[in-house]
Amino acid sequence: MDELIGLLTRERLLLERLLFRATELRLLLGHSDPRFIAWASADLSSASDALRDAELRRAVVFTQLADKMGWPPEAFDWERLVTVSEEPHTTILLELRGALATLAAELRSQLTMIRQLGEAGLEGVTEFLEKLASSPEEVAKASTPADTQASTRWQPPAGSSRIDRNL
């Protein structure tokens, strides 16, 4: 039982990390700062993978416990665990179940907002592209350099910057 509670506690921490990463991505999307969206999305994916791995480990341990207790093979069963456990395990399991349910609800809310922001952003890009495609003058203006020096090769300013010295 202790091993299972340890895994559930780890899942709780990983779910909190996943919620943090989802919140981070939502804030970036909401403030239209595209520079870090790919990183935030990758962090969210990594946190999701870690949670899936923990869930798999928990399922294996629960199956071993179910076999030991003579329970039929089935999905994770909070009620059965709480019923057969003794204190302090009963209290810990009940607290973990409540915390996991709350975090899961918060995560669903964040993911819904991310989806809505993503759809709104995609609609804006689609509208912009449709406007460009429908206006040949706009396409021509967008593809013509403003002056002839625009195609010359860029040169860094003379002297070293603070970042160059530090590198």
DRENFIMI-79919 format. One record per residue: x, y, z of N, C-alpha, C in turn; residue in one letter. Coordinates in steps of 0.02 Angstrom, whole numbers, padded with zeros to 5 digits, always signed. Example, Ala and Ser with C-alpha at 12.3 -4.5 7.8 and 13.67 -1.06 7.14 Angstrom:
! DRENFIMI-79919
+00660-00284+00390+00615-00225+00390+00660-00165+00390a
+00642-00112+00354+00684-00053+00357+00645+00002+00394s
END
This chain:
! DRENFIMI-79919
+00041-00060+00000+00000+00000+00000+00044+00063+00000m
+00099+00060+00037+00143+00119+00040+00171+00137-00029d
+00189+00086-00067+00215+00099-00134+00162+00132-00178e
+00102+00108-00174+00047+00136-00213+00034+00209-00192l
+00034+00223-00128+00024+00291-00104+00081+00336-00127i
+00141+00310-00127+00198+00349-00153+00189+00366-00227g
+00166+00318-00265+00154+00331-00337+00098+00381-00347l
+00045+00376-00308-00010+00424-00313+00013+00494-00294l
+00055+00498-00244+00082+00564-00224+00125+00592-00281t
+00164+00550-00313+00204+00573-00370+00159+00596-00427r
+00105+00559-00440+00057+00580-00491+00028+00649-00476e
+00014+00661-00413-00012+00726-00392+00038+00781-00409r
+00101+00771-00393+00152+00821-00408+00160+00831-00483l
+00157+00776-00521+00163+00781-00594+00102+00816-00624l
+00044+00805-00594-00016+00839-00618-00012+00914-00603l
+00016+00931-00546+00027+01003-00530+00076+01033-00580e
+00128+00997-00598+00176+01021-00648+00142+01030-00716r
+00100+00982-00734+00064+00986-00797+00017+01047-00797l
-00016+01059-00742-00060+01117-00735-00019+01182-00742l
+00039+01184-00710+00082+01243-00716+00102+01255-00789f
+00122+01202-00824+00142+01209-00894+00083+01230-00938r
+00024+01205-00923-00035+01225-00962-00051+01298-00948a
-00046+01319-00886-00058+01390-00868-00007+01435-00903t
+00055+01414-00904+00108+01451-00937+00092+01459-01012e
+00072+01406-01044+00056+01409-01115-00005+01454-01127l
-00056+01448-01085-00115+01491-01093-00097+01564-01086r
-00055+01581-01038-00035+01650-01030+00003+01677-01090l
+00047+01636-01117+00084+01656-01177+00037+01666-01236l
-00010+01621-01245-00058+01628-01300-00102+01688-01290l
-00122+01701-01229-00167+01757-01214-00134+01824-01223g
-00068+01827-01217-00033+01890-01224+00001+01897-01292h
-00014+01852-01337+00010+01854-01405+00086+01861-01410s
+00122+01825-01369+00195+01824-01372+00216+01757-01402d
+00225+01756-01468+00237+01693-01502+00308+01665-01494p
+00353+01705-01466+00423+01682-01462+00432+01619-01421r
+00393+01611-01369+00405+01556-01323+00350+01502-01325f
+00303+01509-01370+00247+01461-01372+00271+01391-01388i
+00317+01384-01434+00342+01317-01451+00376+01284-01391a
+00415+01323-01353+00448+01295-01293+00396+01276-01241w
+00348+01319-01230+00296+01304-01180+00256+01243-01200a
+00243+01236-01265+00206+01178-01289+00247+01114-01280s
+00312+01118-01293+00355+01060-01283+00359+01042-01209a
+00362+01092-01165+00363+01079-01093+00298+01046-01071d
+00243+01068-01099+00178+01039-01082+00176+00966-01105l
+00201+00953-01163+00203+00884-01189+00248+00840-01146s
+00305+00866-01126+00351+00828-01083+00318+00813-01015s
+00284+00861-00987+00250+00850-00923+00194+00799-00931a
+00161+00800-00987+00108+00752-01000+00137+00681-01007s
+00194+00675-01040+00226+00610-01047+00247+00582-00979d
+00275+00625-00936+00295+00604-00869+00235+00579-00829a
+00179+00614-00835+00119+00593-00799+00093+00526-00825l
+00095+00517-00891+00074+00452-00920+00118+00395-00895r
+00183+00407-00891+00228+00355-00865+00211+00338-00793d
+00198+00388-00752+00180+00377-00682+00114+00339-00677a
+00066+00356-00719+00002+00320-00719+00011+00247-00736e
+00056+00234-00783+00070+00165-00803+00102+00126-00745l
+00150+00157-00711+00181+00125-00653+00129+00112-00598r
+00085+00160-00588+00032+00151-00537-00014+00094-00557r
-00031+00088-00621-00075+00034-00643-00043-00034-00631a
+00022-00039-00643+00058-00102-00631+00057-00120-00557v
+00071-00071-00514+00072-00084-00442+00002-00101-00418v
-00049-00066-00443-00118-00082-00423-00137-00152-00444f
-00117-00172-00504-00132-00240-00528-00099-00292-00483t
-00037-00279-00463-00002-00325-00417-00039-00328-00350q
-00061-00271-00325-00098-00269-00262-00165-00306-00270l
-00199-00296-00326-00263-00329-00338-00254-00405-00341a
-00200-00427-00373-00186-00499-00376-00174-00526-00305d
-00136-00489-00266-00120-00510-00198-00182-00514-00154k
-00229-00467-00166-00291-00465-00126-00345-00512-00154m
-00333-00541-00213-00383-00585-00243-00439-00548-00278g
-00428-00486-00296-00480-00447-00332-00479-00465-00405w
-00537-00460-00437-00539-00473-00510-00500-00417-00546p
-00470-00434-00603-00433-00383-00640-00481-00330-00667p
-00468-00269-00648-00510-00213-00670-00469-00149-00665e
-00500-00095-00684-00466-00030-00681-00455-00009-00609a
-00414+00041-00600-00399+00069-00533-00464+00085-00497f
-00471+00064-00435-00533+00071-00398-00520+00105-00330d
-00534+00170-00327-00524+00209-00266-00566+00181-00209w
-00629+00166-00222-00675+00144-00169-00650+00080-00136e
-00628+00033-00177-00604-00030-00149-00542-00018-00107r
-00497+00025-00132-00436+00040-00094-00451+00071-00027l
-00496+00120-00027-00514+00155+00035-00548+00106+00083v
-00590+00063+00057-00627+00015+00099-00581-00034+00134t
-00530-00059+00100-00487-00110+00129-00427-00082+00167v
-00413-00018+00158-00353+00010+00191-00368+00028+00263s
-00314+00034+00301-00319+00054+00371-00286+00122+00378e
-00300+00154+00434-00269+00218+00448-00193+00210+00455e
-00154+00255+00434-00169+00320+00405-00182+00317+00330p
-00177+00256+00300-00185+00250+00228-00253+00274+00203h
-00306+00261+00242-00373+00282+00221-00375+00358+00212t
-00352+00394+00262-00352+00467+00259-00309+00493+00202t
-00250+00463+00194-00205+00485+00140-00237+00473+00072i
-00267+00416+00062-00300+00401-00002-00357+00449-00016l
-00397+00464+00035-00453+00511+00025-00427+00581+00007l
-00374+00603+00041-00345+00669+00025-00316+00670-00045e
-00282+00616-00064-00253+00613-00132-00308+00613-00185l
-00361+00576-00173-00416+00573-00221-00446+00643-00231r
-00456+00679-00176-00484+00747-00180-00437+00794-00217g
-00372+00790-00200-00323+00834-00232-00317+00819-00307a
-00316+00755-00325-00311+00737-00396-00373+00759-00435l
-00431+00752-00404-00493+00774-00437-00493+00849-00448a
-00471+00887-00399-00468+00960-00405-00419+00981-00458t
-00359+00951-00458-00309+00968-00508-00332+00949-00578l
-00365+00892-00585-00390+00871-00651-00442+00920-00677a
-00486+00945-00633-00536+00994-00654-00502+01060-00675a
-00452+01082-00638-00416+01143-00656-00380+01134-00722e
-00350+01075-00732-00315+01062-00795-00363+01062-00854l
-00421+01031-00846-00471+01032-00900-00490+01104-00918r
-00498+01146-00868-00515+01216-00880-00460+01251-00919s
-00397+01241-00898-00341+01273-00933-00336+01248-01006q
-00345+01184-01016-00340+01156-01084-00397+01181-01128l
-00456+01191-01099-00511+01220-01137-00494+01291-01159t
-00466+01330-01113-00447+01399-01131-00391+01400-01183m
-00344+01354-01178-00290+01349-01228-00320+01334-01296i
-00365+01287-01298-00397+01268-01362-00434+01328-01391r
-00470+01365-01350-00507+01423-01374-00460+01477-01400q
-00406+01490-01364-00357+01540-01386-00323+01518-01450l
-00308+01454-01455-00277+01428-01516-00323+01434-01576g
-00387+01418-01566-00436+01424-01620-00445+01497-01641e
-00447+01542-01593-00454+01613-01608-00393+01638-01647a
-00334+01617-01626-00273+01637-01661-00271+01610-01731g
-00292+01549-01740-00294+01518-01807-00344+01554-01851l
-00401+01574-01823-00450+01611-01863-00421+01678-01886e
-00384+01711-01842-00353+01775-01860-00302+01767-01916g
-00261+01715-01912-00212+01702-01964-00247+01685-02030v
-00299+01644-02026-00336+01625-02086-00367+01686-02119t
-00397+01730-02079-00426+01791-02106-00373+01834-02140e
-00316+01841-02109-00261+01881-02137-00238+01851-02204f
-00230+01786-02206-00207+01753-02268-00260+01759-02323l
-00323+01753-02304-00376+01760-02354-00378+01831-02381e
-00366+01880-02338-00364+01950-02360-00307+01961-02409k
-00249+01933-02393-00192+01939-02438-00205+01905-02505l
-00234+01846-02502-00247+01809-02563-00300+01843-02606a
-00345+01879-02576-00398+01911-02615-00378+01979-02642s
-00321+02005-02621-00300+02071-02642-00231+02066-02676s
-00228+02062-02742-00164+02057-02777-00118+02116-02763p
-00147+02175-02751-00106+02233-02736-00068+02223-02670e
-00103+02196-02619-00071+02184-02555-00015+02132-02561e
-00026+02081-02601+00025+02029-02611+00086+02060-02644v
+00074+02101-02695+00130+02134-02730+00168+02180-02684a
+00133+02219-02642+00166+02263-02595+00207+02224-02543k
+00180+02169-02520+00214+02130-02469+00277+02097-02496a
+00279+02082-02561+00337+02047-02589+00388+02094-02619s
+00377+02160-02619+00423+02208-02647+00461+02243-02591t
+00529+02243-02593+00566+02279-02542+00551+02354-02545p
+00551+02385-02487+00536+02456-02483+00590+02498-02517a
+00652+02476-02513+00705+02511-02547+00755+02460-02574d
+00800+02483-02615+00847+02436-02647+00901+02413-02600t
+00912+02448-02545+00963+02426-02497+00939+02370-02451q
+00876+02353-02456+00848+02300-02413+00881+02233-02428a
+00907+02225-02489+00936+02160-02506+01011+02156-02491s
+01042+02210-02467+01112+02207-02450+01122+02166-02388t
+01181+02137-02381+01196+02093-02325+01201+02133-02260r
+01171+02108-02208+01172+02140-02143+01240+02129-02111w
+01266+02181-02079+01330+02177-02043+01318+02196-01970q
+01349+02160-01924+01340+02178-01853+01375+02244-01839p
+01353+02280-01788+01385+02343-01771+01457+02330-01747p
+01498+02380-01755+01568+02374-01734+01572+02370-01658a
+01625+02338-01634+01633+02331-01562+01597+02270-01537g
+01613+02249-01478+01580+02189-01452+01526+02209-01402s
+01473+02174-01405+01419+02188-01357+01432+02149-01293s
+01394+02164-01242+01402+02131-01177+01391+02055-01185r
+01344+02036-01226+01330+01965-01234+01388+01929-01267i
+01421+01962-01316+01479+01931-01348+01536+01921-01299d
+01546+01969-01256+01600+01963-01206+01585+01906-01157r
+01523+01898-01140+01505+01845-01092+01510+01776-01123n
+01499+01771-01187+01503+01706-01220+01574+01688-01232l
END
